[in-house]
Protein backbone atom coordinates (compact mmCIF):
# COMPACT_ATOMS: atom_id res chain seq x y z
CA UNK A 1 0.00 0.00 0.00
CA UNK A 2 2.80 2.44 0.94
CA UNK A 3 4.63 1.78 -2.29
CA UNK A 4 1.50 2.64 -4.26
CA UNK A 5 1.00 5.88 -2.40
CA UNK A 6 4.64 6.89 -2.89
CA UNK A 7 4.20 6.33 -6.61
CA UNK A 8 1.12 8.54 -6.70
CA UNK A 9 2.81 11.32 -4.78
CA UNK A 10 5.81 11.07 -7.07
CA UNK A 11 3.58 11.40 -10.12
CA UNK A 12 1.96 14.51 -8.64
CA UNK A 13 5.38 16.06 -7.99
CA UNK A 14 6.63 15.40 -11.52
CA UNK A 15 3.50 16.82 -13.16
CA UNK A 16 3.59 19.84 -10.86
CA UNK A 17 7.22 20.52 -11.73
CA UNK A 18 6.81 19.97 -15.46
CA UNK A 19 3.80 22.26 -15.89
CA UNK A 20 4.67 24.86 -13.23
CA UNK A 21 4.82 27.72 -15.73
CA UNK A 22 1.36 26.88 -17.13
CA UNK A 23 -0.20 26.50 -13.65
CA UNK A 24 -2.29 23.54 -14.92
CA UNK A 25 -4.55 23.23 -11.88
CA UNK A 26 -7.00 20.90 -13.65
CA UNK A 27 -4.33 18.23 -14.08
CA UNK A 28 -3.26 18.55 -10.45
CA UNK A 29 -6.88 18.18 -9.28
CA UNK A 30 -7.43 14.93 -11.26
CA UNK A 31 -4.33 13.37 -9.76
CA UNK A 32 -5.48 14.28 -6.24
CA UNK A 33 -8.88 12.73 -6.85
CA UNK A 34 -7.36 9.52 -8.16
CA UNK A 35 -5.07 9.42 -5.16
CA UNK A 36 -8.02 9.67 -2.77
CA UNK A 37 -9.81 6.98 -4.73
CA UNK A 38 -6.81 4.65 -4.50
CA UNK A 39 -6.47 5.25 -0.75
CA UNK A 40 -10.13 4.41 -0.14
CA UNK A 41 -9.89 1.43 -2.51
CA UNK A 42 -6.83 -0.02 -0.77
CA UNK A 43 -8.50 0.46 2.59
CA UNK A 44 -11.52 -1.41 1.25
CA UNK A 45 -9.30 -4.29 0.12
CA UNK A 46 -7.79 -4.61 3.59
CA UNK A 47 -11.20 -4.54 5.26
CA UNK A 48 -12.49 -7.11 2.77
CA UNK A 49 -9.57 -9.40 3.59
CA UNK A 50 -10.25 -8.94 7.31
CA UNK A 51 -13.97 -9.72 6.86
CA UNK A 52 -14.97 -6.19 7.83
CA UNK A 53 -17.55 -6.30 5.08
CA UNK A 54 -19.75 -3.30 5.88
CA UNK A 55 -16.70 -1.09 6.25
CA UNK A 56 -15.33 -2.47 2.98
CA UNK A 57 -18.56 -1.44 1.23
CA UNK A 58 -18.19 2.07 2.63
CA UNK A 59 -14.57 2.23 1.46
CA UNK A 60 -15.31 1.06 -2.07
CA UNK A 61 -18.26 3.47 -2.23
CA UNK A 62 -15.95 6.31 -1.22
CA UNK A 63 -13.48 5.24 -3.92
CA UNK A 64 -16.25 5.35 -6.52
CA UNK A 65 -17.34 8.79 -5.31
CA UNK A 66 -13.81 10.03 -5.99
CA UNK A 67 -13.51 8.18 -9.30
CA UNK A 68 -16.81 7.40 -11.02
CA UNK A 69 -15.31 5.00 -13.58
CA UNK A 70 -13.32 2.95 -11.03
CA UNK A 71 -14.19 -0.50 -12.39
CA UNK A 72 -12.16 -2.43 -9.80
CA UNK A 73 -13.94 -0.66 -6.95
CA UNK A 74 -17.31 -1.62 -8.43
CA UNK A 75 -16.06 -5.18 -8.89
CA UNK A 76 -14.84 -5.54 -5.31
CA UNK A 77 -17.92 -3.93 -3.82
CA UNK A 78 -19.93 -6.43 -5.86
CA UNK A 79 -17.79 -9.22 -4.44
CA UNK A 80 -18.57 -8.02 -0.91
CA UNK A 81 -22.27 -8.03 -1.75
CA UNK A 82 -21.88 -11.65 -2.88
CA UNK A 83 -20.40 -12.50 0.53
CA UNK A 84 -23.43 -10.87 2.14
CA UNK A 85 -25.82 -12.72 -0.20
CA UNK A 86 -27.07 -9.43 -1.62
CA UNK A 87 -27.10 -10.83 -5.12
CA UNK A 88 -29.04 -8.17 -7.00
CA UNK A 89 -26.72 -5.45 -5.67
CA UNK A 90 -23.71 -7.59 -6.59
CA UNK A 91 -24.96 -7.98 -10.17
CA UNK A 92 -25.54 -4.23 -10.43
CA UNK A 93 -21.97 -3.55 -9.38
CA UNK A 94 -20.56 -6.15 -11.80
CA UNK A 95 -22.67 -4.45 -14.49
CA UNK A 96 -20.94 -1.16 -13.69
CA UNK A 97 -17.50 -2.76 -13.64
CA UNK A 98 -18.12 -4.15 -17.13
CA UNK A 99 -19.65 -0.88 -18.34
CA UNK A 100 -16.43 0.91 -17.45
CA UNK A 101 -14.14 -1.90 -18.62
CA UNK A 102 -15.70 -4.12 -21.29
CA UNK A 103 -12.68 -6.48 -21.19
CA UNK A 104 -12.92 -7.17 -17.44
CA UNK A 105 -12.99 -10.98 -17.63
CA UNK A 106 -13.25 -11.61 -13.90
CA UNK A 107 -16.28 -9.31 -13.68
CA UNK A 108 -18.06 -11.36 -16.36
CA UNK A 109 -17.20 -14.54 -14.45
CA UNK A 110 -18.35 -13.17 -11.10
CA UNK A 111 -21.57 -11.83 -12.60
CA UNK A 112 -22.09 -15.24 -14.18
CA UNK A 113 -21.75 -16.96 -10.81
CA UNK A 114 -24.21 -14.52 -9.27
CA UNK A 115 -26.68 -15.20 -12.08
CA UNK A 116 -26.16 -18.94 -11.75
CA UNK A 117 -27.01 -18.72 -8.05
CA UNK A 118 -30.14 -16.80 -9.04
CA UNK A 119 -31.16 -19.61 -11.45
CA UNK A 120 -30.47 -17.43 -14.51
CA UNK A 121 -28.49 -20.15 -16.23
CA UNK A 122 -28.80 -18.65 -19.70
CA UNK A 123 -27.37 -15.35 -18.47
CA UNK A 124 -24.65 -17.18 -16.57
CA UNK A 125 -23.57 -19.14 -19.66
CA UNK A 126 -23.33 -15.93 -21.66
CA UNK A 127 -21.18 -14.33 -18.97
CA UNK A 128 -18.89 -17.35 -18.68
CA UNK A 129 -18.37 -17.27 -22.45
CA UNK A 130 -17.57 -13.54 -22.28
CA UNK A 131 -15.18 -14.13 -19.38
CA UNK A 132 -13.26 -16.71 -21.42
CA UNK A 133 -13.27 -14.52 -24.53
CA UNK A 134 -11.78 -11.69 -22.45
CA UNK A 135 -8.90 -13.77 -21.15
CA UNK A 136 -10.32 -15.12 -17.88
CA UNK A 137 -9.51 -18.81 -18.25
CA UNK A 138 -9.24 -20.07 -14.69
CA UNK A 139 -10.51 -23.58 -13.98
CA UNK A 140 -13.76 -22.55 -12.30
CA UNK A 141 -15.15 -20.68 -15.28
CA UNK A 142 -15.07 -23.93 -17.26
CA UNK A 143 -16.21 -25.96 -14.26
CA UNK A 144 -19.34 -23.92 -13.55
CA UNK A 145 -20.18 -23.70 -17.24
CA UNK A 146 -19.97 -27.49 -17.27
CA UNK A 147 -22.26 -27.73 -14.24
CA UNK A 148 -25.00 -25.81 -16.07
CA UNK A 149 -24.64 -28.00 -19.14
CA UNK A 150 -24.72 -31.14 -16.99
CA UNK A 151 -27.93 -29.99 -15.31
CA UNK A 152 -29.42 -29.41 -18.76
CA UNK A 153 -28.60 -33.00 -19.75
CA UNK A 154 -25.86 -31.93 -22.19
CA UNK A 155 -23.44 -34.53 -20.90
CA UNK A 156 -20.91 -34.53 -23.74
CA UNK A 157 -20.61 -30.73 -23.64
CA UNK A 158 -20.40 -30.78 -19.84
CA UNK A 159 -17.68 -33.41 -20.00
CA UNK A 160 -15.68 -31.21 -22.40
CA UNK A 161 -15.90 -28.28 -19.97
CA UNK A 162 -14.88 -30.39 -16.98
CA UNK A 163 -11.89 -31.56 -19.02
CA UNK A 164 -10.94 -27.92 -19.70
CA UNK A 165 -11.22 -27.21 -15.96
CA UNK A 166 -8.89 -30.13 -15.25
CA UNK A 167 -6.42 -28.89 -17.87
CA UNK A 168 -6.36 -25.54 -16.09
CA UNK A 169 -6.07 -27.12 -12.64
CA UNK A 170 -4.93 -30.73 -12.33
CA UNK A 171 -5.95 -30.74 -8.66
CA UNK A 172 -9.59 -29.78 -9.27
CA UNK A 173 -11.27 -32.66 -7.44
CA UNK A 174 -14.79 -31.42 -8.16
CA UNK A 175 -14.12 -31.34 -11.90
CA UNK A 176 -12.90 -34.95 -11.81
CA UNK A 177 -15.97 -35.95 -9.80
CA UNK A 178 -18.39 -34.21 -12.14
CA UNK A 179 -16.66 -35.50 -15.26
CA UNK A 180 -17.08 -38.93 -13.71
CA UNK A 181 -20.81 -38.24 -13.34
CA UNK A 182 -21.03 -37.11 -16.97
CA UNK A 183 -19.30 -40.33 -18.01
CA UNK A 184 -21.73 -42.30 -15.85
CA UNK A 185 -24.68 -40.61 -17.56
CA UNK A 186 -23.09 -41.52 -20.90
CA UNK A 187 -22.76 -45.12 -19.64
CA UNK A 188 -18.96 -44.93 -19.86
CA UNK A 189 -18.56 -46.62 -16.51
CA UNK A 190 -14.85 -47.42 -16.71
CA UNK A 191 -14.07 -43.75 -17.43
CA UNK A 192 -16.42 -42.72 -14.62
CA UNK A 193 -14.67 -45.03 -12.15
CA UNK A 194 -11.27 -43.66 -13.18
CA UNK A 195 -12.43 -40.06 -12.68
CA UNK A 196 -14.01 -40.75 -9.30
CA UNK A 197 -10.84 -42.48 -8.10
CA UNK A 198 -8.77 -39.51 -9.26
CA UNK A 199 -11.06 -37.13 -7.37
CA UNK A 200 -10.64 -39.22 -4.22
CA UNK A 201 -6.86 -39.27 -4.61
CA UNK A 202 -6.92 -35.45 -4.56
CA UNK A 203 -9.50 -35.05 -1.79
CA UNK A 204 -10.30 -38.15 0.22
CA UNK A 205 -12.97 -36.45 2.30
CA UNK A 206 -15.61 -35.96 -0.38
CA UNK A 207 -18.31 -38.38 0.76
CA UNK A 208 -20.40 -37.91 -2.38
CA UNK A 209 -17.52 -39.08 -4.58
CA UNK A 210 -17.31 -42.40 -2.73
CA UNK A 211 -21.07 -42.70 -3.17
CA UNK A 212 -20.77 -41.92 -6.89
CA UNK A 213 -17.94 -44.42 -7.26
CA UNK A 214 -20.08 -47.06 -5.59
CA UNK A 215 -22.91 -46.35 -8.01
CA UNK A 216 -20.61 -46.72 -11.03
CA UNK A 217 -19.18 -49.98 -9.66
CA UNK A 218 -22.70 -51.27 -9.10
CA UNK A 219 -23.47 -50.58 -12.76
CA UNK A 220 -20.47 -52.78 -13.57
CA UNK A 221 -21.93 -55.42 -11.23
CA UNK A 222 -18.89 -55.13 -8.95
CA UNK A 223 -21.22 -55.31 -5.96
CA UNK A 224 -18.71 -56.09 -3.23
CA UNK A 225 -16.44 -53.19 -4.18
CA UNK A 226 -19.49 -50.96 -4.55
CA UNK A 227 -20.53 -51.83 -0.99
CA UNK A 228 -17.02 -50.94 0.21
CA UNK A 229 -17.28 -47.51 -1.44
CA UNK A 230 -20.73 -46.81 -0.01
CA UNK A 231 -19.26 -47.73 3.37
CA UNK A 232 -16.44 -45.23 2.79
CA UNK A 233 -19.04 -42.58 2.01
CA UNK A 234 -20.80 -43.30 5.30
CA UNK A 235 -17.49 -43.13 7.18
CA UNK A 236 -16.99 -39.62 5.82
CA UNK A 237 -20.60 -38.58 6.48
CA UNK A 238 -22.41 -40.59 9.13
CA UNK A 239 -25.86 -39.19 8.22
CA UNK A 240 -25.51 -39.90 4.49
CA UNK A 241 -28.90 -41.55 4.03
CA UNK A 242 -28.52 -41.93 0.26
CA UNK A 243 -25.32 -43.94 0.76
CA UNK A 244 -27.16 -46.24 3.19
CA UNK A 245 -29.93 -46.67 0.62
CA UNK A 246 -27.42 -47.35 -2.15
CA UNK A 247 -25.46 -49.81 -0.03
CA UNK A 248 -28.72 -51.59 0.72
CA UNK A 249 -29.44 -51.77 -3.01
CA UNK A 250 -26.03 -53.36 -3.67
CA UNK A 251 -26.71 -55.90 -0.91
CA UNK A 252 -30.08 -56.59 -2.52
CA UNK A 253 -28.25 -57.25 -5.81
CA UNK A 254 -26.13 -59.80 -3.93
CA UNK A 255 -29.33 -61.41 -2.58
CA UNK A 256 -28.50 -60.31 0.97
CA UNK A 257 -32.08 -59.18 1.55
CA UNK A 258 -31.91 -58.97 5.33
CA UNK A 259 -28.71 -56.90 5.14
CA UNK A 260 -30.37 -54.69 2.55
CA UNK A 261 -33.37 -54.07 4.81
CA UNK A 262 -31.06 -53.05 7.67
CA UNK A 263 -29.43 -50.42 5.45
CA UNK A 264 -32.77 -49.13 4.17
CA UNK A 265 -33.95 -48.83 7.77
CA UNK A 266 -30.79 -46.88 8.66
CA UNK A 267 -31.59 -44.47 5.83
CA UNK A 268 -35.09 -43.96 7.24
CA UNK A 269 -33.73 -43.31 10.74
CA UNK A 270 -31.85 -40.36 9.25
CA UNK A 271 -34.59 -39.20 6.86
CA UNK A 272 -38.00 -40.37 7.98
CA UNK A 273 -39.79 -39.21 4.80
CA UNK A 274 -37.43 -41.05 2.43
CA UNK A 275 -39.99 -42.76 0.17
CA UNK A 276 -37.38 -44.60 -1.89
CA UNK A 277 -36.08 -46.46 1.15
CA UNK A 278 -39.60 -47.57 2.15
CA UNK A 279 -40.19 -48.84 -1.39
CA UNK A 280 -36.87 -50.69 -1.27
CA UNK A 281 -37.77 -52.29 2.06
CA UNK A 282 -40.92 -53.52 0.40
CA UNK A 283 -39.06 -55.05 -2.54
CA UNK A 284 -36.62 -56.83 -0.19
CA UNK A 285 -39.49 -58.16 1.92
CA UNK A 286 -41.12 -59.45 -1.25
CA UNK A 287 -37.98 -61.50 -1.86
CA UNK A 288 -38.28 -62.86 1.68
CA UNK A 289 -41.97 -63.67 0.94
CA UNK A 290 -43.11 -61.31 3.68
CA UNK A 291 -45.90 -59.90 1.53
CA UNK A 292 -47.84 -58.26 4.34
CA UNK A 293 -44.69 -56.53 5.55
CA UNK A 294 -43.97 -55.48 1.98
CA UNK A 295 -47.42 -53.94 1.60
CA UNK A 296 -46.93 -51.92 4.80
CA UNK A 297 -43.65 -50.57 3.42
CA UNK A 298 -45.24 -49.67 0.06
CA UNK A 299 -48.15 -48.04 1.93
CA UNK A 300 -45.67 -45.82 3.73
CA UNK A 301 -43.85 -44.91 0.51
CA UNK A 302 -47.15 -43.92 -1.13
CA UNK A 303 -48.27 -41.94 1.93
CA UNK A 304 -45.08 -39.87 1.52
CA UNK A 305 -45.32 -39.54 -2.26
CA UNK A 306 -48.79 -40.13 -3.70
CA UNK A 307 -47.36 -40.10 -7.25
CA UNK A 308 -44.74 -42.80 -6.62
CA UNK A 309 -45.68 -45.06 -9.53
CA UNK A 310 -43.24 -47.88 -8.81
CA UNK A 311 -44.52 -48.19 -5.25
CA UNK A 312 -48.06 -48.71 -6.63
CA UNK A 313 -46.72 -51.25 -9.11
CA UNK A 314 -44.84 -53.14 -6.41
CA UNK A 315 -47.75 -53.02 -3.98
CA UNK A 316 -49.98 -54.46 -6.68
CA UNK A 317 -47.55 -57.35 -7.07
CA UNK A 318 -47.58 -57.98 -3.32
CA UNK A 319 -51.39 -57.92 -3.22
CA UNK A 320 -51.51 -60.40 -6.06
CA UNK A 321 -49.35 -62.78 -4.03
CA UNK A 322 -51.93 -62.49 -1.22
CA UNK A 323 -54.72 -63.26 -3.73
CA UNK A 324 -56.12 -59.74 -3.50
CA UNK A 325 -56.80 -59.46 -7.23
CA UNK A 326 -59.03 -56.39 -6.96
CA UNK A 327 -56.51 -54.50 -4.86
CA UNK A 328 -53.69 -55.55 -7.21
CA UNK A 329 -55.57 -54.29 -10.24
CA UNK A 330 -56.34 -50.97 -8.59
CA UNK A 331 -52.65 -50.46 -7.89
CA UNK A 332 -51.56 -51.52 -11.37
CA UNK A 333 -54.08 -49.15 -12.94
CA UNK A 334 -52.73 -46.30 -10.82
CA UNK A 335 -49.16 -47.20 -11.80
CA UNK A 336 -50.21 -47.19 -15.47
CA UNK A 337 -51.69 -43.69 -15.00
CA UNK A 338 -48.28 -42.66 -13.67
CA UNK A 339 -46.55 -44.09 -16.78
CA UNK A 340 -44.75 -46.96 -15.09
CA UNK A 341 -43.30 -49.45 -17.57
CA UNK A 342 -45.16 -52.77 -17.74
CA UNK A 343 -48.00 -51.53 -15.53
CA UNK A 344 -50.37 -51.27 -18.49
CA UNK A 345 -49.77 -54.90 -19.47
CA UNK A 346 -50.51 -56.01 -15.91
CA UNK A 347 -53.66 -53.88 -15.81
CA UNK A 348 -54.91 -55.34 -19.09
CA UNK A 349 -55.47 -58.70 -17.37
CA UNK A 350 -57.85 -57.12 -14.88
CA UNK A 351 -61.57 -57.55 -15.44
CA UNK A 352 -62.88 -55.14 -12.83
C-alpha positions as CSV (number, residue, x, y, z in Angstrom):
1,X,0.0,0.0,0.0
2,X,2.8,2.4,0.9
3,X,4.6,1.8,-2.3
4,X,1.5,2.6,-4.3
5,X,1.0,5.9,-2.4
6,X,4.6,6.9,-2.9
7,X,4.2,6.3,-6.6
8,X,1.1,8.5,-6.7
9,X,2.8,11.3,-4.8
10,X,5.8,11.1,-7.1
11,X,3.6,11.4,-10.1
12,X,2.0,14.5,-8.6
13,X,5.4,16.1,-8.0
14,X,6.6,15.4,-11.5
15,X,3.5,16.8,-13.2
16,X,3.6,19.8,-10.9
17,X,7.2,20.5,-11.7
18,X,6.8,20.0,-15.5
19,X,3.8,22.3,-15.9
20,X,4.7,24.9,-13.2
21,X,4.8,27.7,-15.7
22,X,1.4,26.9,-17.1
23,X,-0.2,26.5,-13.7
24,X,-2.3,23.5,-14.9
25,X,-4.6,23.2,-11.9
26,X,-7.0,20.9,-13.6
27,X,-4.3,18.2,-14.1
28,X,-3.3,18.5,-10.5
29,X,-6.9,18.2,-9.3
30,X,-7.4,14.9,-11.3
31,X,-4.3,13.4,-9.8
32,X,-5.5,14.3,-6.2
33,X,-8.9,12.7,-6.8
34,X,-7.4,9.5,-8.2
35,X,-5.1,9.4,-5.2
36,X,-8.0,9.7,-2.8
37,X,-9.8,7.0,-4.7
38,X,-6.8,4.6,-4.5
39,X,-6.5,5.3,-0.8
40,X,-10.1,4.4,-0.1
41,X,-9.9,1.4,-2.5
42,X,-6.8,0.0,-0.8
43,X,-8.5,0.5,2.6
44,X,-11.5,-1.4,1.3
45,X,-9.3,-4.3,0.1
46,X,-7.8,-4.6,3.6
47,X,-11.2,-4.5,5.3
48,X,-12.5,-7.1,2.8
49,X,-9.6,-9.4,3.6
50,X,-10.2,-8.9,7.3
51,X,-14.0,-9.7,6.9
52,X,-15.0,-6.2,7.8
53,X,-17.6,-6.3,5.1
54,X,-19.8,-3.3,5.9
55,X,-16.7,-1.1,6.2
56,X,-15.3,-2.5,3.0
57,X,-18.6,-1.4,1.2
58,X,-18.2,2.1,2.6
59,X,-14.6,2.2,1.5
60,X,-15.3,1.1,-2.1
61,X,-18.3,3.5,-2.2
62,X,-15.9,6.3,-1.2
63,X,-13.5,5.2,-3.9
64,X,-16.3,5.3,-6.5
65,X,-17.3,8.8,-5.3
66,X,-13.8,10.0,-6.0
67,X,-13.5,8.2,-9.3
68,X,-16.8,7.4,-11.0
69,X,-15.3,5.0,-13.6
70,X,-13.3,2.9,-11.0
71,X,-14.2,-0.5,-12.4
72,X,-12.2,-2.4,-9.8
73,X,-13.9,-0.7,-7.0
74,X,-17.3,-1.6,-8.4
75,X,-16.1,-5.2,-8.9
76,X,-14.8,-5.5,-5.3
77,X,-17.9,-3.9,-3.8
78,X,-19.9,-6.4,-5.9
79,X,-17.8,-9.2,-4.4
80,X,-18.6,-8.0,-0.9
81,X,-22.3,-8.0,-1.7
82,X,-21.9,-11.7,-2.9
83,X,-20.4,-12.5,0.5
84,X,-23.4,-10.9,2.1
85,X,-25.8,-12.7,-0.2
86,X,-27.1,-9.4,-1.6
87,X,-27.1,-10.8,-5.1
88,X,-29.0,-8.2,-7.0
89,X,-26.7,-5.5,-5.7
90,X,-23.7,-7.6,-6.6
91,X,-25.0,-8.0,-10.2
92,X,-25.5,-4.2,-10.4
93,X,-22.0,-3.6,-9.4
94,X,-20.6,-6.2,-11.8
95,X,-22.7,-4.5,-14.5
96,X,-20.9,-1.2,-13.7
97,X,-17.5,-2.8,-13.6
98,X,-18.1,-4.2,-17.1
99,X,-19.6,-0.9,-18.3
100,X,-16.4,0.9,-17.5
101,X,-14.1,-1.9,-18.6
102,X,-15.7,-4.1,-21.3
103,X,-12.7,-6.5,-21.2
104,X,-12.9,-7.2,-17.4
105,X,-13.0,-11.0,-17.6
106,X,-13.3,-11.6,-13.9
107,X,-16.3,-9.3,-13.7
108,X,-18.1,-11.4,-16.4
109,X,-17.2,-14.5,-14.5
110,X,-18.4,-13.2,-11.1
111,X,-21.6,-11.8,-12.6
112,X,-22.1,-15.2,-14.2
113,X,-21.7,-17.0,-10.8
114,X,-24.2,-14.5,-9.3
115,X,-26.7,-15.2,-12.1
116,X,-26.2,-18.9,-11.7
117,X,-27.0,-18.7,-8.1
118,X,-30.1,-16.8,-9.0
119,X,-31.2,-19.6,-11.5
120,X,-30.5,-17.4,-14.5
121,X,-28.5,-20.1,-16.2
122,X,-28.8,-18.6,-19.7
123,X,-27.4,-15.3,-18.5
124,X,-24.6,-17.2,-16.6
125,X,-23.6,-19.1,-19.7
126,X,-23.3,-15.9,-21.7
127,X,-21.2,-14.3,-19.0
128,X,-18.9,-17.3,-18.7
129,X,-18.4,-17.3,-22.4
130,X,-17.6,-13.5,-22.3
131,X,-15.2,-14.1,-19.4
132,X,-13.3,-16.7,-21.4
133,X,-13.3,-14.5,-24.5
134,X,-11.8,-11.7,-22.4
135,X,-8.9,-13.8,-21.1
136,X,-10.3,-15.1,-17.9
137,X,-9.5,-18.8,-18.3
138,X,-9.2,-20.1,-14.7
139,X,-10.5,-23.6,-14.0
140,X,-13.8,-22.6,-12.3
141,X,-15.2,-20.7,-15.3
142,X,-15.1,-23.9,-17.3
143,X,-16.2,-26.0,-14.3
144,X,-19.3,-23.9,-13.6
145,X,-20.2,-23.7,-17.2
146,X,-20.0,-27.5,-17.3
147,X,-22.3,-27.7,-14.2
148,X,-25.0,-25.8,-16.1
149,X,-24.6,-28.0,-19.1
150,X,-24.7,-31.1,-17.0
151,X,-27.9,-30.0,-15.3
152,X,-29.4,-29.4,-18.8
153,X,-28.6,-33.0,-19.8
154,X,-25.9,-31.9,-22.2
155,X,-23.4,-34.5,-20.9
156,X,-20.9,-34.5,-23.7
157,X,-20.6,-30.7,-23.6
158,X,-20.4,-30.8,-19.8
159,X,-17.7,-33.4,-20.0
160,X,-15.7,-31.2,-22.4
161,X,-15.9,-28.3,-20.0
162,X,-14.9,-30.4,-17.0
163,X,-11.9,-31.6,-19.0
164,X,-10.9,-27.9,-19.7
165,X,-11.2,-27.2,-16.0
166,X,-8.9,-30.1,-15.2
167,X,-6.4,-28.9,-17.9
168,X,-6.4,-25.5,-16.1
169,X,-6.1,-27.1,-12.6
170,X,-4.9,-30.7,-12.3
171,X,-5.9,-30.7,-8.7
172,X,-9.6,-29.8,-9.3
173,X,-11.3,-32.7,-7.4
174,X,-14.8,-31.4,-8.2
175,X,-14.1,-31.3,-11.9
176,X,-12.9,-35.0,-11.8
177,X,-16.0,-36.0,-9.8
178,X,-18.4,-34.2,-12.1
179,X,-16.7,-35.5,-15.3
180,X,-17.1,-38.9,-13.7
181,X,-20.8,-38.2,-13.3
182,X,-21.0,-37.1,-17.0
183,X,-19.3,-40.3,-18.0
184,X,-21.7,-42.3,-15.9
185,X,-24.7,-40.6,-17.6
186,X,-23.1,-41.5,-20.9
187,X,-22.8,-45.1,-19.6
188,X,-19.0,-44.9,-19.9
189,X,-18.6,-46.6,-16.5
190,X,-14.8,-47.4,-16.7
191,X,-14.1,-43.8,-17.4
192,X,-16.4,-42.7,-14.6
193,X,-14.7,-45.0,-12.2
194,X,-11.3,-43.7,-13.2
195,X,-12.4,-40.1,-12.7
196,X,-14.0,-40.8,-9.3
197,X,-10.8,-42.5,-8.1
198,X,-8.8,-39.5,-9.3
199,X,-11.1,-37.1,-7.4
200,X,-10.6,-39.2,-4.2
201,X,-6.9,-39.3,-4.6
202,X,-6.9,-35.4,-4.6
203,X,-9.5,-35.0,-1.8
204,X,-10.3,-38.2,0.2
205,X,-13.0,-36.4,2.3
206,X,-15.6,-36.0,-0.4
207,X,-18.3,-38.4,0.8
208,X,-20.4,-37.9,-2.4
209,X,-17.5,-39.1,-4.6
210,X,-17.3,-42.4,-2.7
211,X,-21.1,-42.7,-3.2
212,X,-20.8,-41.9,-6.9
213,X,-17.9,-44.4,-7.3
214,X,-20.1,-47.1,-5.6
215,X,-22.9,-46.4,-8.0
216,X,-20.6,-46.7,-11.0
217,X,-19.2,-50.0,-9.7
218,X,-22.7,-51.3,-9.1
219,X,-23.5,-50.6,-12.8
220,X,-20.5,-52.8,-13.6
221,X,-21.9,-55.4,-11.2
222,X,-18.9,-55.1,-8.9
223,X,-21.2,-55.3,-6.0
224,X,-18.7,-56.1,-3.2
225,X,-16.4,-53.2,-4.2
226,X,-19.5,-51.0,-4.5
227,X,-20.5,-51.8,-1.0
228,X,-17.0,-50.9,0.2
229,X,-17.3,-47.5,-1.4
230,X,-20.7,-46.8,0.0
231,X,-19.3,-47.7,3.4
232,X,-16.4,-45.2,2.8
233,X,-19.0,-42.6,2.0
234,X,-20.8,-43.3,5.3
235,X,-17.5,-43.1,7.2
236,X,-17.0,-39.6,5.8
237,X,-20.6,-38.6,6.5
238,X,-22.4,-40.6,9.1
239,X,-25.9,-39.2,8.2
240,X,-25.5,-39.9,4.5
241,X,-28.9,-41.5,4.0
242,X,-28.5,-41.9,0.3
243,X,-25.3,-43.9,0.8
244,X,-27.2,-46.2,3.2
245,X,-29.9,-46.7,0.6
246,X,-27.4,-47.4,-2.2
247,X,-25.5,-49.8,0.0
248,X,-28.7,-51.6,0.7
249,X,-29.4,-51.8,-3.0
250,X,-26.0,-53.4,-3.7
251,X,-26.7,-55.9,-0.9
252,X,-30.1,-56.6,-2.5
253,X,-28.2,-57.2,-5.8
254,X,-26.1,-59.8,-3.9
255,X,-29.3,-61.4,-2.6
256,X,-28.5,-60.3,1.0
257,X,-32.1,-59.2,1.5
258,X,-31.9,-59.0,5.3
259,X,-28.7,-56.9,5.1
260,X,-30.4,-54.7,2.6
261,X,-33.4,-54.1,4.8
262,X,-31.1,-53.0,7.7
263,X,-29.4,-50.4,5.5
264,X,-32.8,-49.1,4.2
265,X,-33.9,-48.8,7.8
266,X,-30.8,-46.9,8.7
267,X,-31.6,-44.5,5.8
268,X,-35.1,-44.0,7.2
269,X,-33.7,-43.3,10.7
270,X,-31.9,-40.4,9.2
271,X,-34.6,-39.2,6.9
272,X,-38.0,-40.4,8.0
273,X,-39.8,-39.2,4.8
274,X,-37.4,-41.0,2.4
275,X,-40.0,-42.8,0.2
276,X,-37.4,-44.6,-1.9
277,X,-36.1,-46.5,1.2
278,X,-39.6,-47.6,2.1
279,X,-40.2,-48.8,-1.4
280,X,-36.9,-50.7,-1.3
281,X,-37.8,-52.3,2.1
282,X,-40.9,-53.5,0.4
283,X,-39.1,-55.0,-2.5
284,X,-36.6,-56.8,-0.2
285,X,-39.5,-58.2,1.9
286,X,-41.1,-59.4,-1.2
287,X,-38.0,-61.5,-1.9
288,X,-38.3,-62.9,1.7
289,X,-42.0,-63.7,0.9
290,X,-43.1,-61.3,3.7
291,X,-45.9,-59.9,1.5
292,X,-47.8,-58.3,4.3
293,X,-44.7,-56.5,5.6
294,X,-44.0,-55.5,2.0
295,X,-47.4,-53.9,1.6
296,X,-46.9,-51.9,4.8
297,X,-43.6,-50.6,3.4
298,X,-45.2,-49.7,0.1
299,X,-48.1,-48.0,1.9
300,X,-45.7,-45.8,3.7
301,X,-43.8,-44.9,0.5
302,X,-47.1,-43.9,-1.1
303,X,-48.3,-41.9,1.9
304,X,-45.1,-39.9,1.5
305,X,-45.3,-39.5,-2.3
306,X,-48.8,-40.1,-3.7
307,X,-47.4,-40.1,-7.2
308,X,-44.7,-42.8,-6.6
309,X,-45.7,-45.1,-9.5
310,X,-43.2,-47.9,-8.8
311,X,-44.5,-48.2,-5.2
312,X,-48.1,-48.7,-6.6
313,X,-46.7,-51.3,-9.1
314,X,-44.8,-53.1,-6.4
315,X,-47.8,-53.0,-4.0
316,X,-50.0,-54.5,-6.7
317,X,-47.6,-57.4,-7.1
318,X,-47.6,-58.0,-3.3
319,X,-51.4,-57.9,-3.2
320,X,-51.5,-60.4,-6.1
321,X,-49.3,-62.8,-4.0
322,X,-51.9,-62.5,-1.2
323,X,-54.7,-63.3,-3.7
324,X,-56.1,-59.7,-3.5
325,X,-56.8,-59.5,-7.2
326,X,-59.0,-56.4,-7.0
327,X,-56.5,-54.5,-4.9
328,X,-53.7,-55.5,-7.2
329,X,-55.6,-54.3,-10.2
330,X,-56.3,-51.0,-8.6
331,X,-52.6,-50.5,-7.9
332,X,-51.6,-51.5,-11.4
333,X,-54.1,-49.1,-12.9
334,X,-52.7,-46.3,-10.8
335,X,-49.2,-47.2,-11.8
336,X,-50.2,-47.2,-15.5
337,X,-51.7,-43.7,-15.0
338,X,-48.3,-42.7,-13.7
339,X,-46.6,-44.1,-16.8
340,X,-44.7,-47.0,-15.1
341,X,-43.3,-49.4,-17.6
342,X,-45.2,-52.8,-17.7
343,X,-48.0,-51.5,-15.5
344,X,-50.4,-51.3,-18.5
345,X,-49.8,-54.9,-19.5
346,X,-50.5,-56.0,-15.9
347,X,-53.7,-53.9,-15.8
348,X,-54.9,-55.3,-19.1
349,X,-55.5,-58.7,-17.4
350,X,-57.9,-57.1,-14.9
351,X,-61.6,-57.6,-15.4
352,X,-62.9,-55.1,-12.8
